[in-house]
Amino acid sequence: MYGWIFRHLPGPLWFRILTAALFIAAAVLVLMQFVFPWFSQFNPINDSTIGGN
């Protein structure tokens, strides 16, 4: 799948690498800013019972 995406990006190799890096950075930014904070309200990992009275 990643090979298919990389082959369909336009331009020379250096431009495809730059474009792929920008797409990866944008995906990480969207995940960190929107998806993970929204999902954390449904995730019980932060619900600790140690030290609770």
C-alpha positions as CSV (number, residue, x, y, z in Angstrom):
1,M,0.0,0.0,0.0
2,Y,2.7,2.5,0.9
3,G,4.6,1.6,-2.2
4,W,1.5,2.3,-4.3
5,I,1.0,5.7,-2.6
6,F,4.7,6.6,-3.1
7,R,4.6,5.6,-6.8
8,H,1.6,7.8,-7.4
9,L,3.1,11.0,-5.9
10,P,4.1,13.4,-8.6
11,G,7.6,14.7,-9.3
12,P,11.2,13.6,-8.9
13,L,12.4,11.4,-6.0
14,W,13.4,14.3,-3.7
15,F,10.0,15.9,-4.1
16,R,8.2,12.6,-3.4
17,I,10.2,12.1,-0.3
18,L,9.4,15.7,0.9
19,T,5.7,15.2,0.1
20,A,5.6,11.9,1.9
21,A,7.3,13.4,5.0
22,L,4.8,16.3,4.9
23,F,1.9,13.9,4.7
24,I,3.3,11.9,7.6
25,A,3.8,15.0,9.7
26,A,0.2,16.2,8.9
27,A,-1.2,12.8,9.9
28,V,0.7,12.8,13.2
29,L,-0.4,16.4,13.9
30,V,-4.1,15.5,13.3
31,L,-3.8,12.4,15.5
32,M,-2.1,14.3,18.4
33,Q,-4.4,17.4,18.3
34,F,-7.8,15.9,17.6
35,V,-8.1,12.1,17.6
36,F,-6.1,11.1,20.7
37,P,-7.6,13.7,23.0
38,W,-11.1,12.7,21.8
39,F,-10.3,9.0,22.3
40,S,-8.8,9.4,25.7
41,Q,-12.3,10.0,27.2
42,F,-13.2,6.5,26.3
43,N,-10.0,4.8,27.4
44,P,-9.9,3.5,30.9
45,I,-6.1,3.4,31.2
46,N,-5.9,6.6,33.2
47,D,-8.5,5.4,35.7
48,S,-6.2,4.4,38.6
49,T,-7.4,2.8,41.8
50,I,-4.1,2.8,43.6
51,G,-4.1,5.2,46.5
52,G,-7.8,6.0,46.1
53,N,-9.8,6.2,49.3
